[in-house]
Amino acid sequence: GLVQAGFMINIMLSGNFAFLNHLTVIPALACLDDSCWPRFMRAHRFPKPAPAVARLARRLVDLALVATVAALSWPVVANLLQLNGSRQAMNASFGRFRLVNTYGAFGSVGEKRFEPIVQVSHDGLTWHELDFPCKPGTVTRRPCFCAPYHYRLDWNIWFLGFEPHRGMLESRETWLYHLLVKLLRDDAQALSLLDPSAASGPGFNRRETGQGAPPFRAAPRFAKVDMFHYEMARPLWELVGRKGGGGGGETGPPAWWRRSFKESLVPAVQLDGSGEWLERMHIEQG
């Protein structure tokens, strides 16, 4: 129980999986004997120790149970290590009585971080990136710590980072198209799922030509989504320890990430005549 709880706490400290680990700690604590808890947390006094014969019988039963589970778990271990040459099966049961099984949020994750970047524009020429509450976007924004829960949209859009990105979009993440429609309508609920800087930024506010003209609210006309490959700008211990500028001749806010363009996921689109669907962007010729 302590090993499992400690492992979950270690993952919590890294900011991954969030509430899943908090929930997993609960059954892990149930593995602890009542005598492990401080006296003020005990609901009753414990009886006198059982006779030696009874204690020995209990240990033999426990060992037999451990041996049985270990023997039945071999297919689970083989599946985990992919010894049979097939892909790892998640959330699957093994054996005639299905006493052992595999469980996990992910069988494997990619070695590279690919991030979809949502952008909007008023004229189709100048594009404004929209940051999410926590996922990487602006390279100078410090990574956030999200616990004990994930931000809803950050969690969903994370799956687009799996390759092939377009295949993931068309097979299970089609909600992104609906999000773009709502953003082009300046939908308040959709914007509430993004970082506050998105709604207050130039993507949804324009200025009249001329100096000193106040900005006014205006929904963007165009939207697109590009995929970028993100990497930490430097080792984490260097990023955390630095102060002020990035050093090494860098000016301005220090960069936490460096990124490179990978591909266009959703080409520039706009609302059709009905305002309900997306269509490829058409720039009016002046």
GULUMVEX-873544 format. One record per residue: residue number from 1; residue in one letter; y, x, z of N, C-alpha, C, O in turn; chain. Coordinates in pm, whole numbers, plus 50000, padded with zeros to 5 digits. Each point is the difference from the previous one (the first is absolute). Layout:
(NUM,A,(Y,X,Z),(Y,X,Z),(Y,X,Z),(Y,X,Z),A)
...
! end
This chain:
(1,G,(49880,50081,50000),(50120,49919,50000),(50126,50085,50000),(50095,49971,49927),A)
(2,L,(49907,50135,50156),(50117,50087,50005),(50018,50076,49869),(50113,50022,49956),A)
(3,V,(49777,50019,49983),(50008,50073,49873),(50059,49909,49892),(50088,50041,49925),A)
(4,Q,(49862,49834,50068),(50049,49907,49900),(50147,49966,50023),(50079,49999,49905),A)
(5,A,(49958,49973,50220),(50139,49968,50031),(50091,50119,49970),(50110,49983,49948),A)
(6,G,(49843,50138,50086),(50080,50119,49972),(50021,50022,49852),(50107,50041,49956),A)
(7,F,(49788,49932,49967),(50012,50014,49854),(50102,49901,49944),(50079,50036,49913),A)
(8,M,(49919,49841,50137),(50096,49899,49954),(50143,50038,50038),(50093,49980,49921),A)
(9,I,(49925,50073,50199),(50133,50042,50043),(50050,50114,49913),(50119,50006,49968),A)
(10,N,(49792,50084,49993),(50037,50110,49912),(50052,49947,49867),(50099,50051,49947),A)
(11,I,(49834,49848,49999),(50045,49942,49873),(50132,49926,50019),(50086,50005,49913),A)
(12,M,(49931,49926,50201),(50127,49931,50027),(50117,50097,49995),(50105,49969,49944),A)
(13,L,(49875,50150,50116),(50108,50098,50005),(50040,50047,49861),(50113,50045,49981),A)
(14,S,(49796,49945,49923),(50033,50040,49863),(50071,49889,49925),(50049,50023,49889),A)
(15,G,(49958,49856,50170),(50070,49889,49934),(49916,49926,49899),(50052,49914,49929),A)
(16,N,(49818,50117,50060),(49915,49935,49901),(49926,49880,50059),(49964,49998,50117),A)
(17,F,(50015,49902,49798),(49919,49882,50031),(50059,49911,50109),(49970,49881,50004),A)
(18,A,(50112,50173,50084),(50075,49920,50097),(49912,49906,50079),(49915,50045,50076),A)
(19,F,(50105,49822,49907),(49938,49903,50090),(49847,50005,49996),(49936,49961,50097),A)
(20,L,(50005,50087,49793),(49854,50008,49994),(49946,50087,50113),(49895,49971,50057),A)
(21,N,(50177,50136,49973),(49954,50091,50105),(50022,49942,50138),(49919,50022,50090),A)
(22,H,(50190,49905,49928),(50023,49936,50129),(49888,49900,50031),(49954,49991,50113),A)
(23,L,(50003,49936,49785),(49893,49903,50020),(49866,50069,50027),(49920,49951,50080),A)
(24,T,(50056,50161,49854),(49873,50070,50017),(49986,50061,50138),(49888,50020,50048),A)
(25,V,(50223,50011,50018),(49994,50056,50134),(49940,49899,50098),(49933,50039,50096),A)
(26,I,(50091,49831,49881),(49955,49897,50095),(49848,50002,50018),(49954,50011,50113),A)
(27,P,(49965,49978,49779),(49854,50007,50021),(49954,50137,50049),(49897,50011,50067),A)
(28,A,(50179,50095,49901),(49963,50133,50049),(50010,50006,50151),(49916,50063,50064),A)
(29,L,(50185,49873,49994),(50015,50000,50145),(49887,49922,50068),(49965,50027,50115),A)
(30,A,(49979,49876,49811),(49889,49923,50057),(49874,50085,50016),(49908,49961,50072),A)
(31,C,(50087,50153,49862),(49884,50090,50013),(50001,50076,50132),(49899,50058,50039),A)
(32,L,(50215,49943,50029),(50011,50075,50124),(49937,49922,50116),(50014,49878,50009),A)
(33,D,(49919,50194,50077),(49946,49939,50120),(50114,49958,50093),(50105,50065,50003),A)
(34,D,(49876,49828,50072),(50105,49952,50089),(50043,50106,50101),(50114,50001,50045),A)
(35,S,(49795,50086,49991),(50033,50102,50100),(50097,50104,49946),(50054,50080,50078),A)
(36,C,(49970,49921,49790),(50095,50095,49942),(50144,49960,50027),(50090,50083,49990),A)
(37,W,(49932,49791,50043),(50137,49951,50018),(50050,50027,50142),(49920,50005,50093),A)
(38,P,(50209,50011,49924),(50055,50017,50136),(49965,49880,50087),(49976,49890,49949),A)
(39,R,(50020,50129,50181),(49957,49895,50090),(50089,49876,49991),(49951,49887,50013),A)
(40,F,(50180,50133,49966),(50088,49883,49998),(49977,49913,49877),(50049,49886,49995),A)
(41,M,(49877,50165,49904),(49972,49923,49880),(49862,49933,50005),(49963,49926,49909),A)
(42,R,(49963,50101,50196),(49867,49942,50011),(50009,49860,50059),(50071,49976,50097),A)
(43,A,(49855,49933,49842),(50006,49860,50044),(49915,49975,50123),(50022,49901,50070),A)
(44,H,(49883,50185,49959),(49912,49978,50116),(49945,50134,50045),(50009,50101,49930),A)
(45,R,(49934,49897,50188),(49935,50121,50051),(49862,50013,49938),(49931,49901,49975),A)
(46,F,(50030,50223,50000),(49873,50024,49937),(49889,50003,50105),(50020,50051,50111),A)
(47,P,(49863,49895,49855),(49887,50002,50095),(49949,50143,50019),(50040,50093,49931),A)
(48,K,(49872,49919,50166),(49941,50131,50027),(49921,50046,49878),(49950,49917,49925),A)
(49,P,(50038,50215,50054),(49926,50053,49885),(49857,49946,49998),(49938,49980,50104),A)
(50,A,(50011,49998,49775),(49863,49949,49984),(49901,50109,50037),(50034,50118,49999),A)
(51,P,(49842,49843,50034),(49897,50099,50031),(49980,50097,49884),(50035,49970,49886),A)
(52,A,(49909,50146,50145),(49981,50104,49900),(49913,49953,49885),(50024,50034,49884),A)
(53,V,(49872,49885,50148),(49911,49950,49893),(50077,49911,49904),(49981,50009,49878),A)
(54,A,(50104,49905,50175),(50078,49910,49915),(50098,50079,49913),(50019,49967,49883),A)
(55,R,(50042,50137,50174),(50092,50082,49922),(49928,50073,49888),(50052,50011,49889),A)
(56,L,(49826,50039,50141),(49922,50068,49897),(49962,49904,49889),(50008,50034,49882),A)
(57,A,(49950,49844,50155),(49964,49901,49898),(50121,49967,49912),(49987,49984,49879),A)
(58,R,(50130,50006,50183),(50121,49970,49923),(50030,50112,49901),(50037,49974,49885),A)
(59,R,(49948,50150,50159),(50028,50112,49911),(49901,50003,49884),(50038,50028,49886),A)
(60,L,(49834,49942,50141),(49901,49998,49893),(50031,49892,49897),(49986,50022,49880),A)
(61,V,(50055,49862,50168),(50038,49892,49907),(50121,50041,49918),(50005,49975,49879),A)
(62,D,(50093,50088,50186),(50119,50045,49926),(49963,50102,49894),(50048,49992,49887),A)
(63,L,(49867,50106,50148),(49959,50101,49904),(49923,49939,49884),(50018,50040,49885),A)
(64,A,(49897,49862,50145),(49924,49933,49894),(50094,49927,49905),(49979,50001,49878),A)
(65,L,(50125,49936,50177),(50096,49928,49916),(50078,50098,49913),(50021,49974,49881),A)
(66,V,(50021,50139,50177),(50073,50101,49923),(49913,50055,49888),(50046,50016,49887),A)
(67,A,(49829,50013,50143),(49908,50055,49899),(49978,49899,49888),(49995,50037,49883),A)
(68,T,(49991,49836,50152),(49979,49897,49899),(50120,49988,49907),(49985,49996,49878),A)
(69,V,(50133,49998,50181),(50122,49990,49918),(50017,50124,49913),(50040,49989,49884),A)
(70,A,(49929,50130,50171),(50014,50123,49923),(49904,50000,49881),(50038,50042,49890),A)
(71,A,(49838,49912,50132),(49903,49996,49890),(50042,49901,49893),(49990,50028,49880),A)
(72,L,(50057,49855,50164),(50042,49899,49903),(50129,50037,49927),(50030,49947,49893),A)
(73,S,(50046,50146,50166),(50130,50036,49942),(49990,50104,49890),(50101,50034,49938),A)
(74,W,(49779,50018,50035),(49990,50100,49895),(50053,49950,49866),(50074,50073,49934),A)
(75,P,(49892,49805,50021),(50058,49951,49873),(50153,49994,50005),(50066,50020,49898),A)
(76,V,(49989,49951,50219),(50145,49994,50013),(50060,50140,49980),(50101,50015,49931),A)
(77,V,(49836,50086,50131),(50048,50136,49985),(49985,50047,49855),(50089,50065,49946),A)
(78,A,(49796,49902,49991),(49979,50038,49861),(50104,49935,49909),(50047,50061,49904),A)
(79,N,(49988,49815,50127),(50103,49932,49922),(50137,50065,50020),(50077,50018,49906),A)
(80,L,(49952,50018,50220),(50128,50064,50031),(50016,50132,49926),(50107,50030,49947),A)
(81,L,(49785,50049,50048),(50004,50131,49934),(49968,49990,49851),(50003,50100,49929),A)
(82,Q,(49966,49779,50025),(49967,49975,49860),(49886,50090,49953),(50005,50060,49892),A)
(83,L,(49890,49948,50193),(49887,50086,49968),(49915,49945,49887),(49930,50076,49932),A)
(84,N,(50075,49793,50046),(49918,49940,49895),(50068,50005,49864),(49946,49948,49902),A)
(85,G,(50171,50114,50090),(50068,50015,49872),(50083,49881,49958),(50069,50007,49898),A)
(86,S,(49928,49884,50177),(50078,49882,49964),(50130,49998,50081),(50018,50078,50093),A)
(87,R,(50070,49833,49868),(50127,49988,50070),(49981,49943,50140),(49906,49924,50024),A)
(88,Q,(50178,50112,50065),(49991,49956,50138),(50022,49849,50010),(50099,49948,49948),A)
(89,A,(49809,49981,50119),(50011,49856,50019),(50067,49972,50134),(49955,50048,50104),A)
(90,M,(50152,49874,49892),(50071,49967,50123),(49965,49858,50044),(49973,49913,49916),A)
(91,N,(50029,50064,50215),(49972,49867,50056),(49865,49947,49952),(49988,49884,49961),A)
(92,A,(49910,50202,50043),(49866,49962,49955),(49902,50015,50115),(50018,50084,50089),A)
(93,S,(49875,49833,49909),(49896,50006,50102),(49876,50067,49943),(49977,49998,49879),A)
(94,F,(49942,50062,50211),(49881,50072,49958),(49882,49957,50087),(50017,49963,50116),A)
(95,G,(49863,50044,49825),(49879,49966,50075),(49969,49851,49994),(50087,49918,49971),A)
(96,R,(49787,50051,50058),(49955,49861,49994),(50072,49911,50099),(50032,49885,49969),A)
(97,F,(49994,50167,50148),(50065,49919,50103),(50153,50018,50004),(50069,49935,50079),A)
(98,R,(49983,50151,49837),(50144,50021,49989),(50065,50031,50136),(50103,49944,50036),A)
(99,L,(49833,50146,50036),(50052,50037,50131),(50107,50109,49992),(50077,50018,50094),A)
(100,V,(49929,50054,49794),(50100,50104,49981),(50077,49968,49873),(49949,49934,49909),A)
(101,N,(50173,50114,50085),(50083,49969,49883),(50110,50104,49987),(50022,50082,50089),A)
(102,T,(50044,49913,49800),(50118,50084,49977),(50123,49911,50009),(49998,49884,49960),A)
(103,Y,(50107,50172,50094),(50126,49927,50007),(50114,50100,49987),(49994,50110,50055),A)
(104,G,(50106,49852,49872),(50116,50088,49988),(50103,49938,49909),(49967,49922,49911),A)
(105,A,(50159,50113,50113),(50106,49950,49914),(49991,50062,49861),(50025,49933,49900),A)
(106,F,(49938,50197,50093),(49992,50068,49873),(49884,50098,50002),(49979,50072,50098),A)
(107,G,(49946,49929,49793),(49894,50099,49989),(50055,50137,49966),(49947,50102,50043),A)
(108,S,(50160,49899,49881),(50064,50126,49963),(50144,49972,49961),(50035,49886,49968),A)
(109,V,(50048,50214,50035),(50139,49987,49959),(50033,50114,49904),(49931,50102,49997),A)
(110,G,(50173,49879,49926),(50038,50100,49902),(50058,50124,50065),(50050,49995,50112),A)
(111,E,(49943,50117,49817),(50054,50125,50051),(50147,50015,49966),(50067,50088,50054),A)
(112,K,(49987,49826,49858),(50140,50007,49961),(50070,49870,50037),(49938,49894,50004),A)
(113,R,(50191,50117,50023),(50080,49883,50035),(50082,49957,49878),(50089,50071,49956),A)
(114,F,(49878,49811,49992),(50077,49942,49890),(50073,49878,50054),(49940,49912,50061),A)
(115,E,(50189,50082,49914),(50082,49893,50054),(50066,49920,49887),(50062,50058,49912),A)
(116,P,(49925,49807,50092),(50075,49917,49906),(50143,49984,50049),(50023,49964,50116),A)
(117,I,(50073,50061,49798),(50141,49989,50034),(50061,49884,49923),(50005,50001,49877),A)
(118,V,(50040,49898,50197),(50062,49881,49940),(50148,50028,49978),(50068,50049,50089),A)
(119,Q,(49980,49921,49790),(50139,50025,49966),(50060,49876,49933),(49930,49926,49930),A)
(120,V,(50198,50052,50091),(50072,49888,49938),(50127,50053,49934),(50048,50108,50033),A)
(121,S,(50004,49812,49874),(50119,50043,49927),(50080,49877,49957),(49944,49893,49977),A)
(122,H,(50186,50125,50014),(50087,49894,49950),(50022,50009,49850),(50024,49899,49933),A)
(123,D,(49966,50223,50013),(50030,50018,49857),(49885,50063,49921),(50013,50018,49879),A)
(124,G,(49878,50016,50187),(49889,50063,49931),(50019,50149,49977),(49913,50065,49942),A)
(125,L,(50198,49990,50103),(50029,50141,49982),(49999,50075,50133),(49940,50107,50012),A)
(126,T,(50126,49837,50087),(50004,50059,50134),(49900,49927,50089),(50009,49879,50018),A)
(127,W,(49896,50196,50037),(49894,49939,50081),(50016,50038,50146),(50040,50112,50033),A)
(128,H,(49928,49792,50054),(50013,50019,50145),(49863,49981,50063),(49938,49894,49986),A)
(129,E,(50015,50207,50085),(49870,49992,50066),(50011,49918,50128),(50100,50007,50072),A)
(130,L,(49795,49915,49955),(49996,49916,50120),(49899,50060,50098),(49882,50011,49970),A)
(131,D,(50166,50027,50146),(49912,50055,50102),(49928,49890,50076),(50053,49891,50021),A)
(132,F,(49823,50140,50019),(49923,49911,50085),(50020,50043,50145),(50053,50109,50024),A)
(133,P,(49908,49809,50073),(50026,50037,50140),(49941,50134,50041),(50060,50071,50081),A)
(134,C,(49824,49965,49865),(49934,50119,50053),(49942,50092,49893),(49996,50122,50020),A)
(135,K,(49959,49826,49870),(49931,50085,49902),(50097,50099,49937),(50120,49973,49995),A)
(136,P,(49830,50141,49956),(50089,50098,49938),(50076,49943,49881),(49944,49927,49919),A)
(137,G,(50182,50107,50072),(50086,49959,49889),(50104,50107,49980),(49976,50099,49931),A)
(138,T,(50142,49882,50129),(50104,50102,49997),(49947,50127,50065),(49951,49998,50113),A)
(139,V,(50059,50113,49816),(49933,50123,50046),(50066,50058,50124),(49939,50081,50069),A)
(140,T,(50185,49879,49960),(50068,50054,50119),(49981,49912,50123),(50053,50031,50106),A)
(141,R,(49871,49860,49880),(49978,49912,50116),(49879,50047,50079),(49892,50021,49944),A)
(142,R,(50126,49994,50185),(49892,50048,50087),(49885,49899,50003),(50026,49880,50010),A)
(143,P,(49849,50165,49983),(49886,49908,50013),(50007,49925,50133),(50036,50057,50102),A)
(144,C,(49930,49817,49895),(50012,49918,50120),(49866,49991,50072),(49896,50037,49947),A)
(145,F,(50109,49913,50174),(49880,49976,50080),(49984,49850,50015),(50083,49935,50064),A)
(146,C,(49812,50008,49877),(49982,49854,50006),(49878,49968,50085),(49886,50023,49959),A)
(147,A,(50138,49924,50157),(49892,49960,50091),(50060,49902,50100),(50117,50012,50034),A)
(148,P,(49807,49892,50014),(49855,49984,49981),(49962,49917,49877),(49885,49959,49989),A)
(149,Y,(50206,50016,49921),(49966,49920,49883),(50058,50066,49875),(50090,50084,50009),A)
(150,H,(49858,49876,49875),(50053,50048,49874),(50106,49904,49948),(49997,49881,50029),A)
(151,Y,(50096,50173,49895),(50092,49913,49927),(49922,49937,49885),(49925,50067,49929),A)
(152,R,(50095,49804,50054),(49916,49923,49909),(50003,50052,49857),(49896,50026,49940),A)
(153,L,(50225,49990,50006),(50012,50040,49861),(49962,50146,49980),(49940,50035,49898),A)
(154,D,(50093,50049,50198),(49961,50141,49991),(49849,50014,49990),(49948,50082,49924),A)
(155,W,(49982,49836,50155),(49853,50006,50000),(49944,49956,49866),(49911,50065,49946),A)
(156,N,(50140,49825,49999),(49947,49947,49874),(50026,50095,49883),(49911,50024,49919),A)
(157,I,(50210,50028,50074),(50034,50082,49883),(49932,50137,50006),(49992,50070,49899),A)
(158,W,(49960,49968,50219),(49931,50128,50014),(49878,50010,49909),(49967,50109,49953),A)
(159,F,(49966,49779,50020),(49878,50001,49919),(50028,50037,49855),(49910,50045,49929),A)
(160,L,(50214,49938,50026),(50033,50039,49863),(49994,50150,49982),(50000,50049,49887),A)
(161,G,(49995,50026,50223),(49988,50144,49991),(49864,50047,49955),(49984,50117,49964),A)
(162,F,(49916,49795,50037),(49867,50037,49953),(49998,50000,49847),(50056,49911,49936),A)
(163,E,(49878,50189,50009),(49987,50007,49854),(49878,49922,49952),(49899,49995,50070),A)
(164,P,(50108,49944,49810),(50117,49991,49913),(50099,49896,50052),(49961,49890,50037),A)
(165,H,(50167,50145,49966),(50101,49916,50060),(50014,49866,49928),(50009,49896,50064),A)
(166,R,(49992,50108,49805),(50016,49875,49925),(49878,49909,50018),(50013,49878,50007),A)
(167,G,(49870,50182,50001),(49881,49920,50024),(50004,49933,50136),(49960,49884,50013),A)
(168,M,(50089,50188,50089),(50014,49942,50133),(50103,49887,49999),(49982,49898,50066),A)
(169,L,(50126,50121,49858),(50103,49897,49991),(49945,49873,49937),(50024,49891,50051),A)
(170,E,(49904,50123,49841),(49953,49882,49926),(49880,49932,50067),(49977,49881,49979),A)
(171,S,(49947,50194,50101),(49878,49943,50058),(50023,49932,50134),(49940,49897,50028),A)
(172,R,(50147,50161,50057),(50012,49943,50135),(50141,50000,50057),(50026,49933,50100),A)
(173,E,(50067,50139,49838),(50135,50007,50055),(50102,49932,49909),(50112,50048,49984),A)
(174,T,(49847,49839,49956),(50091,49928,49909),(50118,49938,50072),(50095,49955,49936),A)
(175,W,(49901,50041,50197),(50112,49946,50076),(50129,50076,49973),(50109,49949,50024),A)
(176,L,(49880,50175,49925),(50119,50081,49975),(50090,49932,49897),(50122,50008,50009),A)
(177,Y,(49817,49926,49893),(50081,49928,49900),(50082,49889,50066),(50118,49980,49968),A)
(178,H,(49821,49949,50125),(50071,49893,50070),(50114,50057,50085),(50106,49940,50012),A)
(179,L,(49870,50178,50046),(50106,50064,50078),(50120,50032,49910),(50115,49979,50040),A)
(180,L,(49859,50073,49841),(50109,50033,49909),(50080,49876,49961),(50122,50005,49990),A)
(181,V,(49807,49885,49988),(50069,49875,49968),(50094,49962,50114),(50116,49965,49976),A)
(182,K,(49836,50042,50146),(50083,49963,50115),(50117,50095,50019),(50109,49957,50038),A)
(183,L,(49870,50170,49936),(50110,50095,50013),(50108,49972,49895),(50119,50009,50030),A)
(184,L,(49840,49956,49850),(50097,49969,49895),(50073,49869,50028),(50105,49973,49940),A)
(185,R,(49841,49947,50150),(50069,49877,50043),(50084,50024,50126),(50066,49909,50049),A)
(186,D,(49931,50214,50002),(50071,50032,50125),(49947,49913,50114),(50076,49944,50079),A)
(187,D,(49790,50047,49928),(49935,49915,50100),(50009,50066,50137),(49959,50115,50017),A)
(188,A,(50095,49813,50081),(50024,50056,50133),(49870,50035,50070),(49992,50103,50067),A)
(189,Q,(49905,49815,49920),(49873,50028,50066),(49935,50126,49944),(49946,50081,50076),A)
(190,A,(50058,49936,49793),(49942,50120,49940),(50076,50124,50044),(49939,50102,50030),A)
(191,L,(50193,49889,49975),(50080,50115,50043),(49977,50034,50147),(50014,50116,50039),A)
(192,S,(49951,49784,50041),(49977,50026,50143),(49877,50087,50021),(49985,50060,50107),A)
(193,L,(49926,49949,49793),(49882,50085,50010),(50030,50145,49965),(49916,50088,50021),A)
(194,L,(50202,49937,49925),(50040,50136,49963),(50087,50060,50109),(50035,49934,50098),A)
(195,D,(49999,50193,49884),(50093,50064,50092),(50137,49932,49989),(50039,49961,49890),A)
(196,P,(50034,50024,50220),(50132,49933,49993),(50095,50063,49900),(50090,49932,49950),A)
(197,S,(49892,50196,50019),(50088,50066,49905),(49988,49942,49859),(50091,50013,49919),A)
(198,A,(49795,49923,50052),(49982,49943,49866),(50097,49886,49975),(50066,49996,49897),A)
(199,A,(49942,49909,50198),(50086,49884,49982),(50147,50035,50004),(50082,49935,49934),A)
(200,S,(49954,50169,50141),(50141,50037,50013),(50042,50106,49900),(50118,50037,49995),A)
(201,G,(49789,50013,49926),(50029,50108,49907),(50053,49952,49867),(50019,49880,49980),A)
(202,P,(50006,50213,49928),(50058,49966,49870),(49909,49917,49911),(50047,49940,49903),A)
(203,G,(49824,50055,50127),(49911,49919,49919),(50030,49852,50006),(49969,49927,49906),A)
(204,F,(50093,50029,50204),(50030,49858,50016),(50149,49976,50028),(50041,49891,50041),A)
(205,N,(50038,50212,49936),(50144,49989,50017),(50068,50078,49889),(49960,50111,49967),A)
(206,R,(50143,49830,49974),(50071,50064,49889),(50148,50010,50033),(50050,49931,50089),A)
(207,R,(50017,50155,49837),(50144,50014,50012),(50065,49972,49865),(49950,50040,49895),A)
(208,E,(50160,49892,50111),(50079,49981,49878),(50057,50135,49958),(50023,50089,50082),A)
(209,T,(50001,49923,49789),(50061,50123,49953),(50141,50014,50057),(50071,49901,50017),A)
(210,G,(49966,50220,50013),(50131,50023,50060),(49986,50051,50141),(49907,49962,50071),A)
(211,Q,(50184,50120,49970),(49992,50058,50132),(50036,49897,50107),(50087,49916,49981),A)
(212,G,(49842,50095,50131),(50031,49914,50113),(49944,49860,49991),(50022,49919,50090),A)
(213,A,(49907,50049,49803),(49945,49865,49986),(49885,49982,50099),(49913,50086,50007),A)
(214,P,(50086,49805,50070),(49894,49980,50099),(49868,49966,49932),(49999,49938,49894),A)
(215,P,(49890,50100,50165),(49870,49964,49942),(49973,49851,50016),(50051,49936,50092),A)
(216,F,(49869,50009,49820),(49962,49860,50009),(49850,49988,49977),(49938,50084,49934),A)
(217,R,(50005,49811,50123),(49855,49981,49993),(49960,49962,49858),(50061,49914,49938),A)
(218,A,(49835,50153,50011),(49952,49972,49865),(49853,50038,49991),(49963,50112,50034),A)
(219,A,(49955,49796,49920),(49858,50028,49981),(49982,50096,49883),(50073,49990,49901),A)
(220,P,(49835,50102,50109),(49975,50091,49887),(49940,49925,49882),(49937,49896,50017),A)
(221,R,(50083,50157,49864),(49946,49938,49879),(49865,50057,49960),(49919,49931,49938),A)
(222,F,(50056,50195,50098),(49880,50067,49955),(49928,50065,50118),(50060,50033,50102),A)
(223,A,(49809,49985,49880),(49918,50066,50103),(49889,50078,49931),(49958,49967,49889),A)
(224,K,(49996,50138,50178),(49886,50077,49950),(49934,50070,50117),(50057,50009,50109),A)
(225,V,(49821,50041,49869),(49925,50073,50101),(49941,50125,49937),(49927,49992,49901),A)
(226,D,(50105,50123,50154),(49947,50127,49953),(49913,50063,50107),(50024,49981,50120),A)
(227,M,(49875,50092,49837),(49912,50071,50091),(50044,50147,50010),(50026,50065,49899),A)
(228,F,(49983,49984,50226),(50036,50138,50025),(49893,50066,50086),(49936,49936,50084),A)
(229,H,(50045,50193,49894),(49911,50079,50084),(50084,50064,50109),(50092,50076,49972),A)
(230,Y,(49876,49893,50155),(50076,50049,50115),(49921,50109,50073),(49878,49991,50014),A)
(231,E,(50193,50110,50030),(49945,50104,50086),(50102,50032,50108),(50121,49987,49977),A)
(232,M,(49832,50056,50139),(50092,50045,50104),(50078,50120,49948),(49944,50090,49938),A)
(233,A,(50187,49910,50088),(50084,50108,49949),(49962,50133,50060),(50010,50104,49934),A)
(234,R,(49946,49895,50191),(49959,50120,50071),(49893,49963,50101),(49977,49881,50022),A)
(235,P,(49957,50214,50039),(49907,49967,50109),(50071,49919,50108),(50118,50022,50028),A)
(236,L,(49810,49884,50031),(50060,49906,50093),(50070,50071,50116),(50107,49958,50042),A)
(237,W,(49833,50149,50010),(50061,50067,50115),(50135,50063,49964),(50086,50014,50086),A)
(238,E,(49931,50024,49788),(50129,50053,49957),(50102,49887,49985),(50117,50017,50035),A)
(239,L,(49838,49870,49913),(50091,49887,49981),(50049,49945,50133),(50117,49965,50015),A)
(240,V,(49793,50026,50082),(50036,49945,50130),(50092,50096,50076),(50089,49956,50072),A)
(241,G,(49889,50173,49913),(50075,50097,50078),(50137,50033,49946),(50082,50058,50072),A)
(242,R,(49947,49906,49803),(50129,50039,49944),(50111,49907,50044),(49974,49887,50042),A)
(243,K,(50148,50159,49950),(50116,49919,50034),(50105,50019,49892),(50007,50105,49936),A)
(244,G,(50073,49793,50044),(50108,50009,49903),(49947,50003,49859),(49912,49921,49965),A)
(245,G,(50138,50170,49952),(49961,50007,49860),(49859,50052,49983),(49937,50043,50097),A)
(246,G,(50015,49951,49781),(49863,50038,49973),(49977,50149,50005),(49884,50043,50002),A)
(247,G,(50221,50038,50000),(49980,50144,50002),(49967,50051,49862),(49980,49922,49907),A)
(248,G,(50016,50208,50079),(49964,50058,49871),(50101,49968,49892),(49963,49992,49883),A)
(249,G,(50165,49990,50152),(50101,49969,49901),(50012,49854,49968),(50082,49963,49916),A)
(250,E,(49839,49949,50150),(50008,49857,49973),(50128,49943,50059),(50047,50045,50105),A)
(251,T,(50008,49858,49827),(50118,49929,50050),(49967,49853,50013),(49908,49950,49936),A)
(252,G,(50169,49980,50147),(49976,49858,50019),(49887,49975,50097),(49949,50093,50062),A)
(253,P,(50010,49779,49951),(49892,49966,50093),(49871,50072,49963),(49970,50014,49882),A)
(254,P,(49955,50033,50215),(49875,50069,49970),(49897,49905,49941),(49993,49883,50039),A)
(255,A,(49929,50166,49869),(49898,49919,49934),(49868,50009,50077),(49954,50110,50031),A)
(256,W,(49987,49776,49998),(49869,49995,50064),(49889,50002,49894),(49888,50044,50027),A)
(257,W,(50144,49908,49855),(49901,49990,49893),(50052,50070,49874),(50120,50018,49983),A)
(258,R,(49788,50021,49933),(50032,50032,49862),(49909,49913,49913),(49886,49971,50037),A)
(259,R,(50165,49989,49849),(49925,49906,49918),(50016,50032,49852),(50095,50067,49959),A)
(260,S,(49810,49884,49962),(50006,50016,49855),(49954,49869,49936),(49910,49933,50051),A)
(261,F,(50152,50032,49838),(49967,49876,49931),(49859,50008,49943),(49960,50103,49945),A)
(262,K,(49964,49788,50069),(49864,49997,49948),(49987,49905,49882),(49954,50039,49893),A)
(263,E,(50085,49835,50126),(49988,49904,49892),(50081,49874,50032),(50039,49976,50114),A)
(264,S,(49985,49946,49782),(50067,49872,50018),(49895,49895,50030),(49909,49978,49920),A)
(265,L,(50101,49957,50194),(49902,49898,50037),(50040,49863,49945),(49918,49934,49936),A)
(266,V,(50205,50025,50087),(50053,49876,49943),(50125,50038,49922),(50102,50035,50060),A)
(267,P,(49893,49958,49807),(50120,50032,49921),(50114,49905,50036),(49978,49895,50061),A)
(268,A,(50143,50143,49901),(50118,49921,50035),(49983,49856,49953),(49970,49974,49883),A)
(269,V,(50051,49932,50208),(49983,49858,49972),(50122,49923,50048),(50082,50050,50078),A)
(270,Q,(49929,49827,49874),(50105,49909,50043),(49942,49860,50006),(49890,49977,49951),A)
(271,L,(50183,49930,50109),(49954,49861,50006),(50013,49936,49862),(50094,50028,49926),A)
(272,D,(49809,49886,50041),(50011,49928,49873),(50100,49886,50014),(50065,49986,50104),A)
(273,G,(49946,49932,49793),(50098,49892,50000),(49980,49900,50112),(50097,49940,50047),A)
(274,S,(49777,50041,49997),(49973,49903,50106),(50029,50056,50138),(50013,49925,50096),A)
(275,G,(49998,50208,49914),(50020,50062,50130),(49875,50005,50085),(50008,50033,50119),A)
(276,E,(49877,49935,49823),(49874,49994,50074),(49907,50117,49969),(49914,50033,50080),A)
(277,W,(50103,50029,49804),(49906,50103,49956),(50076,50124,49955),(50122,49998,49980),A)
(278,L,(49803,50110,50007),(50059,50126,49957),(49977,50021,49851),(49900,49955,49945),A)
(279,E,(50192,50114,49992),(49983,50042,49861),(50060,50139,49985),(50080,50044,50082),A)
(280,R,(49879,50025,49813),(50051,50134,49977),(50152,49999,49992),(50060,49904,49952),A)
(281,M,(50001,50202,50094),(50146,50008,50006),(50059,50001,49859),(49951,50070,49911),A)
(282,H,(50154,49853,50072),(50077,50000,49875),(50145,50032,50036),(50063,49927,50076),A)
(283,I,(49988,50180,49869),(50138,50042,50024),(50088,49937,49892),(49977,50016,49881),A)
(284,E,(50124,49912,50165),(50094,49938,49905),(50083,50110,49935),(50052,50089,50068),A)
(285,Q,(49959,49904,49802),(50081,50097,49927),(50146,49956,50000),(50033,49890,49956),A)
(286,G,(50053,50200,50094),(50141,49964,50006),(50073,50042,49872),(50120,49978,49987),A)
! end
